[in-house]
Amino acid sequence: MEQNISQSRFASVLAILVGAWMLVTPLVISMTGASLVSILVTGAVIALMGLIQLVWFNALPSWIMGLAAIWLFVSAFAFSVTNGAAWNEAVFGIVTFILATWDGVEVGEVRRQHHLHT
């Protein structure tokens, strides 16, 4: 059980780092307007959900992070952005979705095991 918790925490830390990267992306890749607002809000949501998942062992933050990941991927094609920005959003959308799924599965497994042993 402890291994699953440490895996979930690792996934949460990686999600925080991805969210932080999304927040600094506009400093590296020029973005304006709706695409700028989208990446800042999405990055903040991803980082916040990763942080919440560190202290609240529940699958809800993973679900929210997964939805943010889907939006991040979609936004790569929804806005007129440079190829670099589009690739950045698409790749990190996929990475974030994988992290959210991994984190959510680990949390669910630990909670299931805990209920079996109580």
N, C-alpha and C positions, 0 to 999 in steps of 0.2 A: 504494500500500500504506500509506503514512504517513497518508493521509486516513482510511482504514478504522480504523487504530489510534487516531487522535484521536477518531473517532466513537464507538468502543468506550469509550474513556476518558471521554468526555462522558456516555454512557449510564450508566457505572459511577458517576460523580459524582452524577448525578440519582438513581440508585438509593440511594446513601448518604443523600442528602437525604430521600428518601421514607421510608427506614428510620428516620432520626432523627425525622421528623415522627410516625411511628407510636409512637415511644418517648415523645414529649412529649404526644401526643393525650390521655392520661388527665388531664393537667393542665388541658386546655381543655374536654374533654367528660367528664363524670362516667361512670366505668366501675368495676365491681366484679366480684369473683369470677372465674369462668372466662373471661369476656370480657376482663377486665383482663390476666390471665396470657397469654391468646392474643395480644392485640395487642402486648404487650411482647416476647414470644418471637418473634413473626413480624417485628416491627420490627427486632429485633436480628439475626435471620437475614438479612433483606433488606440491612441496612446492612453486615453482615459480608461477605456475598457480593459486594456492590458494591466493598468495600474489597479483598477478595481478588482480584477481577477486575482491579483496577488494577495489581497486582504479578504476577499469575499469568495469563498469556495462555492461557486454556483455557476451553472451553465448559461445563465442569462447574459452576462457580459460577452461570452463567446458568440452567442446568437447575434447580438448587436454588432459585434466586430465582423462577423460574417456578412451581415447586410452592408456594413460600411465597405467591406472588401469588394462586394459585388458592385456597389456604386462606383468605387474607385476604378474598377475595370471598365465599367460602362462609360464613365466620364472621359476616359481616354479617347473615346470615339464620339462622344456627345458634343464636345467643345472643339472649337478650332484652335488647336495647340500645335506646337512644333512636333516634329517626329520624335525628338528626344523626350519631350514631356509626355507624349502619348505612350511611348515605350516604357517610360518610368512608371506611369500610372497603371498600365496594363500588367507589367511584370510584378509590381508590388501589390496590385490587387489580387493576383493569383497567390503570391507568397502569403499575404495576409489571410486569405481564405483558407489556405492550408494550415496556418498557425491557429486560426479560430477553430477549425474543425478538430485539429489535434488537441487543443486545450479543452474544448467542449467534451470530446470523447474521454479524455483522461479524467476530467471532473466527474462525468457520469459514471465511469467505471469505479472510481474511488467511492463515490456515494453509494453505488450499488453494493460494493463489497462491504462497506460499513453497515448497511442495513441488513446484510446477510449474517453478520457477526454480532448483531445486537439483539 
